[in-house]
Structure formats: C-alpha cells, structure tokens
Amino acid sequence: MFKKVSIVFFSVLWLCSVCLFVYRLTEPKTATDPSTQVVNTFNDGPIESTPSQTEDSSNTIKYYYFCTADHQDCAYMNDTILKSLAVEMNVENFEFLEFVDAEKLYGDWTPSKLKSTWGFERYPALVAAKDLGNSFEILNVLEWTEELPLDTNSVKEWMIQNELWTGAIEDAGELIDKPLDEQ
C-alpha cells in the first residue's frame, strides 16, 4: 500500500514539475513590465539617471523622457501612448528621446527644484532642452498631471512642435483661405 501511494505521489510531483517547466519556457512576457520596455522603446543604451552634458554637444537640442520603471503612469505611457505612436510613425524605437530615471532625481531633489531646473514637478514628463555645455536651457515641457494626464494626441503634438514627428499629420478638415494681402 505504501509503495502504491508513494509511486502515485512522486508521479504527480514529476508531472507538475514538467508542466511548470514547460510553462516557464513558453510563458509570454507581460505587457506591463516597463523595465524591459523602457530600453526597447527608446534605445539600446544604458538608462541614464541624470541628463548628460558634454562639451562637444554644446548648443544642440536634446529631448528627455523623465519617468521611472515601476510607476503606474509611466507604464501606461510606455505601453499605450508611446507604443501606439511608434506604430503610427513606423519606427521601432524613439532614438531621439533620452530616458532619465525620475525616481533617482526625486530622491535628491524636491518638486520645486525640479520645477525651477527642468520645468516640471511630476512625471512622466517630456522635456526639450538646449545643451549649453555646462547647463541647459529649457525650451518646452509636457508634463503628466492628475487634472490633465498625457494622451496620444498631446504627446504627438509635442513631437510635431519639436519637429520630431516623422509620421503622417492629419488635416483638421478646415478650408484655409488665402491670406488677405494676396486676395
């Protein structure tokens, strides 16, 4: 009797182990795991904790994406907004965006210091800044707020405003007349 029970027990244990092993081999990556998507969405380089400044890139405009890997709003921004815009632009990644880990900045800086230095208090945020060599000149900022969260249209408009958008731009459907001086 003991022999039959032990054979059944070990058979069930072996079957469960094999099933778990096969599942782990074939399980899909979760769509809400932003730690893998942040690198894949932007570039294959390392994730920066602070914006980089180099003397040879003086007077160039840089575009920063301030976010963090484990924030709920950042996961939405990565999974929904940026992925749909990448599909619309027909690109695999946004090489023009430099990811900055906002969690590390929030550890050292207060929201008021972020506002005075980078122009935003909350993340996710998109910042266009001119690299002046030893400082930055903030050109424009698009920031997530509770009252006005970012959506696909606002991020697309920010990209168009900064001449980063390479996809099609829809016509608003309005008829544009000739200027008064040409009539």
C-alpha positions, -999 to 999 in steps of 0.1 A, spaced: 0 0 0 28 24 9 46 16 -23 15 25 -44 9 57 -26 45 68 -30 45 59 -67 13 80 -72 27 109 -52 60 110 -70 43 106 -104 20 136 -97 50 156 -84 70 148 -115 41 157 -138 36 190 -120 73 198 -123 73 191 -160 42 212 -166 57 241 -146 90 238 -165 72 238 -199 51 268 -188 81 288 -177 98 281 -211 68 293 -231 52 320 -209 47 353 -227 64 385 -214 39 406 -196 28 438 -213 30 458 -181 67 451 -173 81 486 -180 117 476 -171 121 458 -204 100 482 -224 119 514 -214 151 502 -230 133 487 -260 112 518 -266 140 543 -267 174 530 -274 196 500 -266 220 522 -245 221 523 -207 193 540 -188 206 574 -175 199 585 -140 206 622 -148 207 641 -181 241 641 -197 260 671 -207 290 671 -229 311 699 -242 311 687 -278 273 687 -279 270 724 -269 241 742 -284 223 710 -295 187 704 -286 181 672 -266 148 655 -258 144 639 -224 118 615 -212 116 617 -174 100 586 -159 107 555 -138 104 518 -145 79 509 -117 55 539 -118 19 532 -129 16 563 -151 49 556 -168 37 520 -175 6 535 -192 28 560 -211 51 532 -223 25 505 -230 -2 526 -246 9 561 -257 45 556 -269 39 522 -284 9 535 -305 29 565 -316 58 543 -326 34 521 -347 20 553 -363 55 566 -371 65 531 -383 96 531 -361 108 505 -336 122 530 -310 125 567 -303 162 572 -305 157 610 -301 144 605 -265 169 601 -237 154 583 -208 160 598 -173 151 579 -142 129 604 -124 129 583 -92 166 590 -86 160 627 -92 131 627 -68 153 611 -42 178 640 -43 156 670 -55 123 685 -43 95 690 -67 101 728 -66 137 723 -75 127 701 -104 102 728 -115 128 756 -114 155 735 -131 136 713 -156 102 729 -158 81 701 -143 70 687 -109 55 653 -118 64 626 -141 61 612 -168 74 644 -185 89 652 -219 114 680 -220 131 697 -249 163 714 -237 192 731 -254 225 718 -241 247 748 -234 277 728 -223 276 734 -186 238 740 -183 205 735 -201 180 760 -215 145 745 -212 127 751 -245 94 733 -237 79 708 -213 50 683 -215 41 670 -180 16 645 -166 -8 660 -141 -38 645 -123 -60 671 -139 -46 667 -174 -29 633 -179 -9 628 -211 -26 612 -240 -16 602 -275 -27 635 -291 -8 657 -266 25 637 -270 21 637 -308 15 675 -307 47 678 -286 67 658 -311 52 679 -340 61 711 -322 97 699 -317 99 687 -353 104 651 -342 73 636 -358 80 616 -390 46 601 -394 16 615 -413 -1 646 -400 -38 646 -403 -56 676 -418 -80 692 -394 -106 693 -422 -107 731 -424 -105 751 -456 -77 776 -454 -83 807 -474 -56 828 -490 -40 855 -468 -57 889 -470 -27 905 -487 -29 880 -516 -66 885 -523 
